Amino acid sequence: LAAAGPALGRRGFADVATVPILIDGKKMQSKGATFYDVHNPATGELIARTPQCTPEELKQAADSCAEAFKSWRLTPPSKRARVMHKYEGAIRDNTEALAKVLTEEQGKTIADAKGDIFRGLEVVEISTNVPAMIQGETLPGVATSVDVHSYRVPLGVCAGICPFNFPAMIPLWMYPPAVTAGNTFLLKPSERVPLTAMMLADMAHDCGLPPGVLNVVHGGHDTVNFMCDNDHIRAVSFVGGNNAGAHIYDRAGKNGKRAQCNLGAKNHAVILPDADPTSVVNQLVGASCGAAGQRCMAISVGVFVGKSKEWIPRIAEEAAKLQVGPGDRAGVEVGPLISKQAQERVNSLIQSGVDEGAELLLDGRNPSVPKGCEEGYFTGPTIFTKVKPGMKIYDQEIFGPVLACIEVDTFDEAIKLCNANPFGNGTAVFTRSGAAARKYVDEIEAGQVGVNLPIPVPLPMFSFTGNKKSILGDLNFYGKAGVNFYTQLKTVTSAWRDEEYVEQLSTAGVG
């Protein structure tokens, strides 16, 4: 846990706001003495400080959620859904303001920030249909005058631990379906990007969420461990890195909690020679370099079958045309990485690719950036070819705008290579052949497959279905699986017989 260091930008601590916490519908300043700096990644400027909440504040927030659950779970499902209807409209109306804040704290372009918000908004939209998803099943007459019905009920207090790369979308994956199903929710935004989540939580309360139904706390390891340990909390959702996810899954599980943890990825795109070259080039550039490569569904490996390898130089040529700079500037297509440490790590991995024998077609280190952004954390589009398994740029998730290109002779070799990777978030195949596409869909192991599109993130009427080492837990985010994660089944067996009927004494039975 790092204490706040000296300001790197033009403003000092006296000019920078401390991010508040939100408990019982009220904002308040934490009494914590340790802080995380929030920087504008495009300039290095200090823009806010995130507190590490005290143990007393964390307990207060969880207690508040537990108290609010007593009445919220009894609120009619249709009334809970109406809050989400209103919330959906509020997010739409405030997209511009949200995007501006999101870009300042995270760095992605305004267009990408709006996409971040919109993909979260879609989950809010689908959450208005949660009442239909928690309807039960009934079987009458299972025995004489005996009926059985089963339905889904909320768990209680649920918690969410969010990453830095999608400040709007990931929180909106979590609490809208959870609270619409009747739970209350304790949210921890990433300490690096808390401002967007705070705006969204404010709006949720303005749209009718009662006090305590959604509380927001901040911090690092101490807050995470509290969420895994607190007796009120029944389920924990997490999106982020492998080590943190494994820790959360293990600790929450040992404390009897449900956990769903979306982890790392290494997404491969397979390009067959019959694919459309221009579409392949354009889509691979966008999928590998968009959002500065900081997304778990980015395409980071291109597997070129046969003559399709001839298109690799074109990818480097198109990627070199992308404008690098601050996300709020018109024409910019690649923003900064989240931090100086992230930039140093990505640049180090690029150097490792050179040292290990890959061919660097486009080097994004030290890109040209506009005046005033010299202290920003920029690494531009980077394209490698002649990459092989065993190289760090192939084996590790880079989380930067880097595409590693591998050349193989056959389609079967490409599928085998993809399936040998331990991660299974997403993959794509580019081809004009329906038979080849069907073969790929059938034989590939990754949980989300794109055919002639590179980032196959399912719309929220489905669920996010990454698999293998990209997820811990058996219930995925959003959609029906997400609602099932935040609810549990209750089954009622009822006997309503005629008044004259008298049950005979019997010691026989089942269970």
Disulfide bonds with the S-S distance in Angstrom:
none
